[in-house]
Amino acid sequence: MTITRFAPSPTGYIHVGNLRTALMNFLIARKAGGTFILRIDDTDPVRSKEEYVDALKEDLDWLGLHWDRVERQSERLDRYHDAADRLREMGRFYEAFETPTELDLKRKKQLNMGRPPVYDRAALALDDAARDKLRAERGPGVWRFKLDQQRIEWDDGVLGDIIIDAASVSDPVLIRGDGQVLYTLASVVDDTEMGVTHVVRGSDHVTNTATQIQIIEALGGSVPQFAHHSLLTGPQGESLSKRLGTLSLRDLRAQGVEPAALLSLMARLGSADPVELRTDMDALIEGFDISRFGAAPTKFDVADLFPLTAHYLQGLDYATVKPRIAALGVPDDLAPQFWAVTRDNITTLGDLDAWWAMFRDGAEPVIEDEDAEFIAEAMTLLPEGKLDETSWSAWTTAVKEETGRKGKALFMPLRKALTGQAHGPEMAQVLPLLQVIRARG
């Protein structure tokens, strides 16, 4: 069975970068009829907040990315310490006591000598007495996994054949001096014990994957199929790392972005397939293929979400938006007509507020000086009685005959005088609705 997981740290709100990872793992699991695990990486008791756990569940629910079960790493600490004990017994785990300053000096020295800045394994030369002395002076050290200094190879689902020489990588720290288990160990133990078969994550994890493969093998686990998707950049190729805090899913939701628009973009962005609006999750799942994605940095522009959102809204029937329109105070008998008039002229549902305000309260007329006399004369020609969808044509025909104006010079001043805007719904639909609402007001 295919088993995937999304393992966010609850230290902030999830953003589009997190979503890309979550969505790919979700789609792979669903396409194979497998299991999608939501795994909360909350081993850091200081930075992890329950409010962020609740928020990320809410965000995933909003998108329809429903998980099959939830696991919390804070409830599995005993499993990580058991694994650590096993690594110690096999001679693959050792305690090191260098301070950050000492490590930095070592790295600089190696770089100056033209060597890769790899930890020199000085701690392996310490005897028990030396370790006891350092522990007494500095407190507990960090625990590093001793890599086999050989080539690590795997067939990556996006990047293809990957080969990393472990001799060029520092032995990873798996447990901090304060006893906190780090992601690299916790993830390996969880993936192994939960039977995870596929892991999709960002390309910044490639080196980390190499070390995890050796840890998995040391613990007797099966290595999942890894795939590393490209990292997102801004529309000009700039780094998104500093902007991701402003691209949280809840910020996008607050801006009116619809789930279908966000999923449609993120499920294809960076692939060889075109981005097309998909309103059906099954269609999104069926069309997903991780091998279609490229390794090059992928440009993301939040502006691309709004045309997709508008397209999605244009396809909604009145029943779907009825509660939203009712909340505006639109009378029930006029609400279907209001939606029919405005649906093709909104980008987000939030735009309905301004349209209802225009119909209900009237817009500030926009009349150019050279059009003032024309508008005054046109208003005297407005048909009397109840207006319908033929009234606009009848009125503009009469105005054209009386004033000689035609085309844009005829229609635009009338639209701006009635709605205060140069663009909007068909005036044939606006005019009768405007009359009814104004009459009631």
C-alpha positions, 0 to 999 in steps of 0.5 A: 500500500502507498503511504505518504505523509505531510509533517509540518512544524506547528511554529507558524501558519502554513504557506504556499511552500508548505502547501506544495509539499502537502498537496503532492503527498496527498495526491500521490496517496489518493491516486494509489488508493493509499494512506495520507498521514498528517504528522505534527513535528512538535518535538520543539516544546518552546516553538510549537504552539497548539494554536498553529496545530489547529490552524493548519488542520483548518487550512487543510480542511478548507482545501479539502486535503483530508488526512487519514490519521494524525500522528504527533511526534511529541507523543513518540519520544520514547520511540526516538530514544529507543532508536538512539540507544540502538544506534549507540549499541552498534557504534553509529552514535557518538557524543560531541562537545564543540561549541558553535564558536569552535565549529565555526572556526573549524569550518573557516579553517577548512574553507581557507585550506580549500577543503569542504567544511565537514565536521572532523570527527574530533569527538571520536578520539575522546576517551571516557575520561575526556568525555566526562571532563567535557560533560562536567565543564560544558554539560551534555553534548550533542549526539551525531550519527556516524556516516559510512563515508561512501556514495549514497545513491537513489532514483529521485522522483523529480531529480532523477539519479542522485549520487552524494558522497557521504565523505563530503557531508558532516555527521548529522546531529540527531539529538541536541545537548538539551535532549531535544530530538531533531527532525532527522532522527524523528522523521526516520523513525516515523517513516520506518515504523509507519511504513511510509512508502513515498516522501515528497519534499523540497529540493533543499532536503536533498543532502538531508535525504542522503543522511536519512537513507543511511540512518534508515538502513542502519535501523533496518528500515525500508527506504521510501521512494524520495522525490524533491520538488523545486523551490518556489521563487517570486515572479522575477525569480527572487527568493520567496523565503522572506515573503512566505510569512505573507503568503500563508494560506489564511492570508490568501483565504482572507484575500478571497482566493478560492480553494479550487484556484489554489489547488489547480495552480499548485498541482501543476505549477512547475510541471510540463502540464498547463495550469487549468482550473479543476473544480473536481478533486478527483480530476486533480488526483487523476491528472497528477504525475510527479514525474512531470515536474522539473528541477528548475526553481519555479516562479510563483505569482500570487496574482495568478490565483485571482483569474482562476478564482474569478473563473471558478466563481463564474461557474457557480450557481445561485444556490452555492452563493446564496448564504453569502449574498443573503449576508449582504442583505440582498432581498431573497426575491432579488438575490438570484437576479443580483447574482446573475448580473454581477457574477461575471464582474467579480474576482472574489466574492468580496467584490459583491459588497461593492456591487450591492452598495452601488445598487442599494445606495447609488453610486457617485455619478461620474460626469465629465464637464463636456458630458454634463449637458448630454447626461441631463438631456439623456435623463429626460428621455429615460423610459417611464414605468417599469424597466426591463432588459429591453429598456437600455436599448430603447433608451440609448436608441432614443438618446442617439436619435436626439443627440447624434451621439453613438458608440463609446461616446454614447454608452460610456457617459451613461454607464458612468453616470448611473454606476460611477464606473467605466466597466461592469455588468451589461447595462441591459441587466443593470438598469431594471435591477437598479430601478427596483432596488432604488424604488424600494429604498 
